[in-house]
């Protein structure tokens, strides 16, 4: 039986949001503060679970929330940060030898 994540994370009973939502918020904070640069591959579920002190299923649910909202995208190789900003590597700035200026004005 597949689990579903409710789209509405707000609680009307005065309780705190679910654990997966708090982990998604922390992960989004790391994406925004540059801990994980745009375009960078996110750590695996197992590593993230250890980092946040939760189970892999909780991390999986948090990543699902972020994928649905847009700051994270997934492909065959894993999850990647998609927030706008300077990319991880700027190929235009690299020349051989590294640091040499290009011949173009």
Secondary structure, DSSP 8 states (H G I E B T S, - for coil): ------S----SSS----HHHHHHHHHHHHHHTTSS-TT-B---HHHHHHHHTS-HHHHHHHHHHHHHHTSEEEETTEEEE--SSS-S--GGG--SSTT---S--
